[in-house]
Amino acid sequence: MKQILHQFILSLMALLVLVSTVSWTVDKHLCMGRVMDISFFAHADDCGMDMDMDMESSCCDDESFTVQGQDDLKMSFDNFSLDQQLFFVSFVHSYFYLFEAEAEETNAFVDYAPPPLIRDVQVLHQTFLI
């Protein structure tokens, strides 16, 4: 479940970057104030009515608008102020040391076996830990 959610968020972020960097052009054809055709990335088809050469007496109109995409996606480290740089460096440093493995204690007696038990001292002296 966690992996599916991770893949969904990753795809959503990739789509967001794609949508924000592409320029969108929307073209509309209006005839007598009503929208007849809408087109993305291309010229909208006309309504088929003959357009006079005189633009003032024409009943049709074409509208288009463009949404410019973002061109500069690189952030330079030089654009940050000194306080922001200090915060970023300290955050990265503390984040990397958060996951540092703890040093394990070395046991010098791992390779040695205990001495052989000649007598069971607890049974011999009748002392039991309860």
Secondary structure as UniProt FT lines:
FT   HELIX           2..21
FT   STRAND          24..31
FT   TURN            32..33
FT   STRAND          34..40
FT   TURN            55..56
FT   STRAND          60..67
FT   HELIX           77..79
FT   HELIX           82..98
FT   TURN            108..111
FT   HELIX           121..125
//
